Amino acid sequence: MPDPSNNSFIPKRGPVARSKSNAPTRRVYVFTLISYVLLFATLLATAGMYLYLRQLDKQFDKEIIAFNNEINSFSEEKMQEVLVFDDRLQQAGTRLNHSISVTAIFKAIEAATIDTVLVESLSLEREADEKYVLTAAIKTDNFDSTIFQRGEYLRAQTIEQVVIEDVLASAAAEGEVSEGPIVTFSAVLDIPVSAVPYIPTQDSANAAPIQNQVQTIENSVPSEPVTPAVVNEETI
């Protein structure tokens, strides 16, 4: 039977069980982390750039001071000496580049001369830095030797141009043994400077420089006077 003292029509509820809540978790945002990293990297880069620019300014100031010192120490006379010395070096280099070997010329002429030809006289003249003109008075036994000799000169690589002139035939002189007339002619040969360059050898490179030795003669004064010798004039 219900309790008459309880006049409420609302039914009583039992105790509500509370659900256990977990501890609050801290969320990590990747974008925020990246932003912090970029911010600190920018600050470090700015500081490094500032220090680097300061260092460059100091070096620039030092170079300006050194440059001004060099300008103040510049001498016009020394510059003229250097220019004159440079001109001499260039002239010496030009002459050295156009140096020739006379031995090479003689060897080339000897190699191109046939056995029946006799060179009586020889002259060599240089024309600027282009070529040498060699003029030779030659004697041979017949006209065929003259033609053959001209061909040998033309086939030589050292000789550029050959001119044969004043071809004469004469009888043998007294005391000379010859089967026929003696033929004489003049050969003018053009030899380029580039064909006979001077090439230093190992011996010339290792050669010791020649030093001029100056001998000084000291006049010694005798302690006693020298008596001149008596010369017998009758024996002269």
Buried (B, 14 or more C-beta within 10 A) or exposed (E): EEEEEEEEEEEEEEEEEEEEEEEEEEEEEEEEEEEEEEEEEEEEEEEEEEEEEEEEEEEEEEEEEEEEEEEEEEEEEEEEEEEEEEEEEEEEEEEEEBEBEEEBBBEBBEEBBEEBBEEEEEEBEEEEEEBBBBBBBBBBBBBEBBEBBBEBBEEBEBBBEBEBEEBEEEEEEEEEEEEEBBBBBBBBBBBBBEBBEBEEEEEEEEEEEEEEEEEEEEEEEEEEEEEEEEEEEEEE
